[in-house]
Amino acid sequence: MLLLDGYTALDLTDLRGQFCGKVLRDLGMQVIKVEPPGGDPVRRIGPFAHDRPHLESSLRFAYLNAGKQSLTLDLAHPEGRDLLLRLVEQVDVLVESFAPGTLERLGLGEATLRARNPRLVLTSVTGFGQTGPHRDYVCPDLVGLAVGGLMNISGDPALPPVNAPETQSFYFTCVYAALGTLLSLWRREQAGEGHRVDVAVQEAIASQEHMVRTFGFDHEVMTRHGSQHEHVAPANIFPTKDGYVYLFVSLPHWRLLLKLWDDHPPQLDDKEWEANHVRRAASDWLNEQLSLFTRRYTSAEFVRLMQENGVPSLPVNSPGEFARDEQVQFRKLFQTTVHPLLGEYAQVAFPVLMDGERVPPAPPPLLGEHTQAVLAERLGLTPFEVELLFAQAIV
């Protein structure tokens, strides 16, 4: 299960890049989260356990840094930078998400790192990449979704574009960053040298099909359709007695749906309605008629009726409904972990099974929890030397 066992990464990322380190850790790599002595800024981002802000109670930090080690290090101090460079000599990967040029200003640029470790894989996650006229633009998650073009096609067509919940552009980008890191490690085994992995949020978002399949092919500009599928109908979210379901009916499912929808409008039996483009052109009317049918059932009843007869439909789950879903429980996606301050809580495990097994989730590190162990085991520092670094606020 631990495919990357034996590899080590230094994680110098903020919110934009921490999911990359999480993926690497869940694949078996030892990941050392390098934090300033006052704590990583993500520790100050909610939500917080029991609604009590604290450096150890950020649930966002707990998820993104589960299983990592915590090493405090002041990179603004010359001795702190020297300690980092000594660690660079021993690791395989360094992941960072500073603004372009920051590492160079700290005296930790690629040439310096490469001089210490020619085999180092340096992975950088930024809004617009290391080069180009916009490389210095600030890029929070909202900006990433906007400039990548995805926001423009999200939401109700009668309203302005909407933002996706959470930090989806960062998570999506980090998956590419982790993939690029793995490919660079593989290539290093062939050539013996590490590489710079440069991943931009804007480009990662633009890699989805709204740019690749439509605009890239014939310059077609997609528009907002809300929850309505662009080409197929009925393919939308429909109300039920107790919630909502998503229903997708293309040509192979159309006659199956009509058999189940016993009082459907008679004209729908005409053969012309079998064509997707005909139903899509009348989707507003069709959705209104179908909603009268879906409202007769609970979400569970409707989904069961459809699935048992080969029609794609699934509930629009709340988080609680998802956690209670028998499929989720059977595959043991939620697993319990224990934190010394947060206590026992359920965590989403890595969503990849290896020979039927998952890497179990782990708690996040306490601030600086592994500082002494990392400096002693990797750099040979004595307890007295580490205490002196603590006293000088270098770690």
Phi and psi in degrees as a GROMACS rama.xvg file:
@    title "Ramachandran Plot"
@    xaxis  label "Phi"
@    yaxis  label "Psi"
@TYPE xy
-86.4104  78.7332  LEU-2
-64.5447  -27.7375  LEU-3
-106.155  21.9991  LEU-4
-58.4119  133.067  ASP-5
101.588  -14.8013  GLY-6
-96.5291  150.31  TYR-7
-132.286  140.24  THR-8
-126.756  144.05  ALA-9
-97.373  126.821  LEU-10
-108.436  107.437  ASP-11
-109.364  26.3907  LEU-12
-90.3572  160.267  THR-13
-99.7324  -158.311  ASP-14
-57.0844  -33.3851  LEU-15
-63.5244  -31.2128  ARG-16
-118.278  -0.701758  GLY-17
-70.5537  -22.4825  GLN-18
-68.8478  -27.0277  PHE-19
-61.4031  -49.3567  CYS-20
-61.9597  -33.5265  GLY-21
-64.9682  -43.3567  LYS-22
-61.3687  -44.4539  VAL-23
-62.2363  -41.4109  LEU-24
-64.1856  -43.8217  ARG-25
-66.2839  -19.9721  ASP-26
-89.5752  2.8812  LEU-27
110.36  -3.85287  GLY-28
-76.1275  143.747  MET-29
-79.2601  122.031  GLN-30
-117.964  122.013  VAL-31
-102.697  111.638  ILE-32
-81.0205  114.144  LYS-33
-90.0026  117.022  VAL-34
-119.683  150.631  GLU-35
-65.9601  157.012  PRO-36
-54.6965  -27.6048  PRO-37
-83.7436  -1.48792  GLY-38
103.239  146.677  GLY-39
-61.372  139.623  ASP-40
-56.1259  -28.1757  PRO-41
-65.8261  -23.4953  VAL-42
-62.589  -17.4798  ARG-43
-100.228  6.70756  ARG-44
-103.245  128.56  ILE-45
-76.8414  -179.859  GLY-46
-73.0949  156.086  PRO-47
-111.176  146.327  PHE-48
-58.7432  132.856  ALA-49
57.9927  19.7423  HIS-50
58.0786  34.7381  ASP-51
-120.907  101.991  ARG-52
-58.8404  129.668  PRO-53
-164.458  151.36  HIS-54
-61.7551  -21.8925  LEU-55
-104.458  5.67472  GLU-56
-117.69  7.9263  SER-57
-72.0094  117.397  SER-58
-71.618  -26.9574  LEU-59
-67.2166  -46.6362  ARG-60
-63.1051  -39.9683  PHE-61
-59.3332  -39.9419  ALA-62
-73.6461  -47.9882  TYR-63
-70.5889  -20.8956  LEU-64
-120.151  16.855  ASN-65
-58.2308  128.873  ALA-66
84.318  -7.19387  GLY-67
-80.6375  163.571  LYS-68
-94.9978  151.181  GLN-69
-112.476  120.849  SER-70
-121.062  120.384  LEU-71
-88.0769  135.951  THR-72
-157.059  126.8  LEU-73
-90.7043  102.446  ASP-74
-76.9599  -8.55415  LEU-75
-79.7361  -12.9545  ALA-76
-98.404  134.929  HIS-77
-54.366  -38.9818  PRO-78
-71.0756  -32.2488  GLU-79
-64.1048  -42.2333  GLY-80
-66.3353  -36.5234  ARG-81
-64.6183  -40.7998  ASP-82
-62.3635  -40.4269  LEU-83
-62.9772  -43.7724  LEU-84
-63.5674  -35.8067  LEU-85
-66.4676  -35.1221  ARG-86
-70.8306  -36.403  LEU-87
-56.4732  -34.4214  VAL-88
-61.8438  -20.969  GLU-89
-109.505  -6.17782  GLN-90
-107.779  173.31  VAL-91
-101.749  -32.2939  ASP-92
-136.704  142.398  VAL-93
-126.78  122.47  LEU-94
-109.134  129.001  VAL-95
-140.752  157.249  GLU-96
-137.692  29.4594  SER-97
-66.6514  160.686  PHE-98
-60.7231  143.838  ALA-99
-52.1709  136.292  PRO-100
93.4543  -13.4968  GLY-101
-65.9438  -44.5339  THR-102
-61.1733  -39.8846  LEU-103
-62.4745  -42.9616  GLU-104
-65.4923  -27.2846  ARG-105
-83.2574  -3.379  LEU-106
78.6035  22.7875  GLY-107
-124.321  31.1225  LEU-108
-65.1941  172.579  GLY-109
-57.5523  -41.0033  GLU-110
-63.2772  -39.3732  ALA-111
-66.7551  -45.4021  THR-112
-63.9759  -41.0068  LEU-113
-68.0266  -31.5773  ARG-114
-65.5696  -33.3223  ALA-115
-78.2806  -33.2012  ARG-116
-150.927  92.6294  ASN-117
-61.8499  -19.2242  PRO-118
-91.9503  2.52916  ARG-119
-68.3419  134.781  LEU-120
-94.9978  117.867  VAL-121
-105.97  111.399  LEU-122
-108.221  123.893  THR-123
-118.112  129.159  SER-124
-115.597  114.608  VAL-125
-136.389  173.579  THR-126
-68.2402  -40.5344  GLY-127
-130.403  6.8709  PHE-128
95.1958  176.421  GLY-129
-83.697  -10.6974  GLN-130
-133.135  168.467  THR-131
102.837  162.516  GLY-132
-65.028  -21.0402  PRO-133
-105.545  12.6573  HIS-134
-61.3063  -26.4323  ARG-135
-94.2163  2.43435  ASP-136
-66.7984  140.541  TYR-137
-74.0808  139.946  VAL-138
-139.963  79.972  CYS-139
-69.0992  173.83  PRO-140
-55.5373  -43.2473  ASP-141
-58.7159  -41.6346  LEU-142
-66.1554  -40.5477  VAL-143
-58.6501  -43.5509  GLY-144
-68.1373  -33.6032  LEU-145
-72.4726  -52.8998  ALA-146
-73.4999  -20.7275  VAL-147
-79.9701  -5.0566  GLY-148
90.7513  -9.21988  GLY-149
-73.5519  -36.7427  LEU-150
-63.1071  -32.7952  MET-151
-62.6519  -22.8291  ASN-152
-107.593  12.9574  ILE-153
-106.784  129.419  SER-154
114.633  -176.31  GLY-155
-71.1633  134.263  ASP-156
-62.9625  -21.3376  PRO-157
-87.9688  -3.05346  ALA-158
-124.601  168.741  LEU-159
-64.7199  162.922  PRO-160
-58.016  153.861  PRO-161
-119.886  156.432  VAL-162
-89.96  145.214  ASN-163
-74.3517  148.887  ALA-164
-68.9121  161.857  PRO-165
60.7637  -157.162  GLU-166
-113.707  62.776  THR-167
-62.5948  -36.7582  GLN-168
-65.5232  -35.4425  SER-169
-68.7621  -44.9612  PHE-170
-61.8104  -44.7493  TYR-171
-62.465  -42.5496  PHE-172
-64.4324  -38.9277  THR-173
-66.0307  -30.9139  CYS-174
-62.5099  -42.4989  VAL-175
-64.166  -39.1224  TYR-176
-63.5292  -41.8087  ALA-177
-65.2854  -41.1179  ALA-178
-62.6259  -44.5918  LEU-179
-62.0795  -36.7505  GLY-180
-63.6442  -44.8318  THR-181
-63.7914  -42.0185  LEU-182
-65.2077  -37.1969  LEU-183
-68.1837  -38.1158  SER-184
-63.0212  -41.7444  LEU-185
-62.8639  -43.7371  TRP-186
-67.9385  -33.3198  ARG-187
-60.5144  -35.5819  ARG-188
-65.5917  -24.8729  GLU-189
-87.1293  -41.3766  GLN-190
-105.075  -17.8561  ALA-191
86.5534  -2.27665  GLY-192
-121.37  148.812  GLU-193
-83.1491  172.63  GLY-194
-137.445  164.477  HIS-195
-94.6622  120.205  ARG-196
-100.271  114.559  VAL-197
-113.587  108.426  ASP-198
-120.407  128.335  VAL-199
-111.777  137.204  ALA-200
-59.9039  -45.4355  VAL-201
-56.0889  -44.7924  GLN-202
-72.7598  -35.9033  GLU-203
-64.1297  -43.0578  ALA-204
-65.5426  -38.0279  ILE-205
-73.0185  -8.92227  ALA-206
-77.3124  -6.70156  SER-207
-77.6909  167.599  GLN-208
-68.7276  -16.3627  GLU-209
-62.9666  -25.5241  HIS-210
-99.2715  -40.4903  MET-211
-72.6893  -47.5132  VAL-212
-83.1188  -34.9968  ARG-213
-100.307  -71.107  THR-214
-63.6035  -40.3047  PHE-215
-64.6952  -25.7357  GLY-216
-89.9789  -53.4845  PHE-217
-132.791  17.3627  ASP-218
62.7454  22.4931  HIS-219
-72.3716  133.299  GLU-220
-102.865  114.724  VAL-221
-68.0452  151.306  MET-222
-117.777  170.754  THR-223
-74.3565  136.791  ARG-224
-128.362  10.7612  HIS-225
62.9727  -132.517  GLY-226
-91.4692  -2.57219  SER-227
-76.3319  127.861  GLN-228
-61.4899  144.625  HIS-229
-67.0025  -33.4367  GLU-230
-119.508  -13.0584  HIS-231
-121.757  144.942  VAL-232
-152.563  144.999  ALA-233
-72.8096  126.248  PRO-234
-148.654  88.1308  ALA-235
-161.92  179.257  ASN-236
-92.1302  131.009  ILE-237
-124.441  146.186  PHE-238
-77.1839  149.154  PRO-239
-126.272  -174.859  THR-240
-60.501  -34.4404  LYS-241
-127.379  13.0019  ASP-242
170.38  -136.808  GLY-243
-140.723  153.727  TYR-244
-131.244  154.741  VAL-245
-103.697  133.055  TYR-246
-125.598  131.461  LEU-247
-126.251  114.767  PHE-248
-125.396  102.382  VAL-249
-101.447  -171.302  SER-250
-52.3725  -45.6932  LEU-251
-65.2317  -17.7846  PRO-252
-104.352  -9.57464  HIS-253
-62.7262  -50.5733  TRP-254
-66.8637  -31.5835  ARG-255
-63.9862  -41.6074  LEU-256
-64.6175  -43.5551  LEU-257
-61.4774  -34.9812  LEU-258
-64.6443  -36.3051  LYS-259
-79.3651  -31.3899  LEU-260
-87.4656  82.1689  TRP-261
-65.4943  -28.6236  ASP-262
-112.828  37.4039  ASP-263
-66.36  154.605  HIS-264
-54.6171  131.698  PRO-265
-57.3552  -32.1176  PRO-266
-64.4406  -18.7116  GLN-267
-69.4038  -13.8407  LEU-268
-75.5319  -14.5248  ASP-269
-63.4674  142.485  ASP-270
-61.568  -27.3341  LYS-271
-60.8029  -26.5046  GLU-272
-74.7891  -7.61506  TRP-273
-69.9174  -23.2343  GLU-274
-74.6768  130.307  ALA-275
-56.4267  -42.1273  ASN-276
-67.8598  -28.8802  HIS-277
-69.5661  -46.7706  VAL-278
-65.9798  -37.9965  ARG-279
-64.6422  -37.5056  ARG-280
-65.242  -26.3008  ALA-281
-108.6  25.702  ALA-282
-62.8746  -35.709  SER-283
-61.0554  -48.7724  ASP-284
-67.0945  -43.3282  TRP-285
-62.5969  -42.8668  LEU-286
-62.764  -39.7085  ASN-287
-63.0936  -42.6977  GLU-288
-66.6795  -42.1979  GLN-289
-68.7226  -29.761  LEU-290
-62.5768  -30.7199  SER-291
-64.5707  -31.5454  LEU-292
-77.1864  -46.3894  PHE-293
-66.3361  -29.2622  THR-294
-68.9308  -10.673  ARG-295
-75.6772  -16.0639  ARG-296
-119.198  156.972  TYR-297
-74.8376  165.832  THR-298
-59.6932  -43.9441  SER-299
-63.2615  -41.452  ALA-300
-65.0145  -43.2957  GLU-301
-67.846  -43.7611  PHE-302
-61.7398  -43.3712  VAL-303
-60.9042  -44.5238  ARG-304
-60.3127  -45.5133  LEU-305
-68.962  -50.4775  MET-306
-63.6439  -37.6796  GLN-307
-67.4822  -15.951  GLU-308
-114.659  15.325  ASN-309
80.9974  20.0924  GLY-310
-107.717  125.095  VAL-311
-66.6372  119.192  PRO-312
-158.302  139.845  SER-313
-144.933  154.107  LEU-314
-73.5648  152.225  PRO-315
-88.3299  95.1199  VAL-316
-78.3362  142.734  ASN-317
-78.2528  166.125  SER-318
-55.6177  -40.3231  PRO-319
-65.2616  -41.9704  GLY-320
-64.4049  -37.71  GLU-321
-63.0442  -46.3123  PHE-322
-62.3417  -31.2739  ALA-323
-87.5724  -7.28595  ARG-324
-58.7221  132.539  ASP-325
-64.3317  -29.7639  GLU-326
-67.6723  -43.9728  GLN-327
-63.7346  -42.5111  VAL-328
-68.0873  -39.3106  GLN-329
-62.2286  -38.8434  PHE-330
-88.9751  1.78155  ARG-331
55.1087  48.8466  LYS-332
-70.8671  -41.5138  LEU-333
-86.8748  126.988  PHE-334
-134.664  155.399  GLN-335
-88.4677  138.094  THR-336
-132.224  162.724  THR-337
-126.753  131.433  VAL-338
-120.301  141.081  HIS-339
-61.0546  -25.4655  PRO-340
-110.328  -35.3074  LEU-341
-80.2065  -18.4334  LEU-342
81.4163  -153.695  GLY-343
-92.4444  131.175  GLU-344
-152.962  160.922  TYR-345
-87.0193  137.376  ALA-346
-129.396  144.544  GLN-347
-73.3135  124.078  VAL-348
-77.6705  171.151  ALA-349
-61.498  126.517  PHE-350
-80.0632  38.0459  PRO-351
-135.016  129.601  VAL-352
-101.223  136.79  LEU-353
-113.696  111.471  MET-354
52.6597  40.5622  ASP-355
82.1894  3.32357  GLY-356
-118.651  152.27  GLU-357
-111.339  151.002  ARG-358
-70.8395  122.017  VAL-359
-67.5397  146.589  PRO-360
-68.8865  160.289  PRO-361
-135.413  158.574  ALA-362
-75.1501  161.123  PRO-363
-74.7196  161.512  PRO-364
-79.4342  149.461  PRO-365
-69.0303  155.442  LEU-366
-58.6117  119.083  LEU-367
70.7103  15.8838  GLY-368
-57.4841  -34.1654  GLU-369
-109.62  10.5398  HIS-370
-56.3472  -52.3163  THR-371
-64.558  -42.0614  GLN-372
-65.1692  -44.0932  ALA-373
-63.7986  -46.1654  VAL-374
-68.1574  -33.3719  LEU-375
-75.5321  -47.8584  ALA-376
-74.3397  -35.8258  GLU-377
-94.8727  -32.571  ARG-378
-113.818  -4.88194  LEU-379
73.9176  20.7093  GLY-380
-72.0643  143.406  LEU-381
-81.9815  161.411  THR-382
-54.5464  -38.1201  PRO-383
-64.5924  -42.1688  PHE-384
-64.8976  -37.8369  GLU-385
-67.9251  -41.8915  VAL-386
-60.5527  -37.921  GLU-387
-64.4743  -38.3798  LEU-388
-65.6019  -39.2235  LEU-389
-62.4177  -43.4239  PHE-390
-63.1339  -30.711  ALA-391
-90.6467  2.85022  GLN-392
60.0696  29.0494  ALA-393
-82.7305  -30.1911  ILE-394
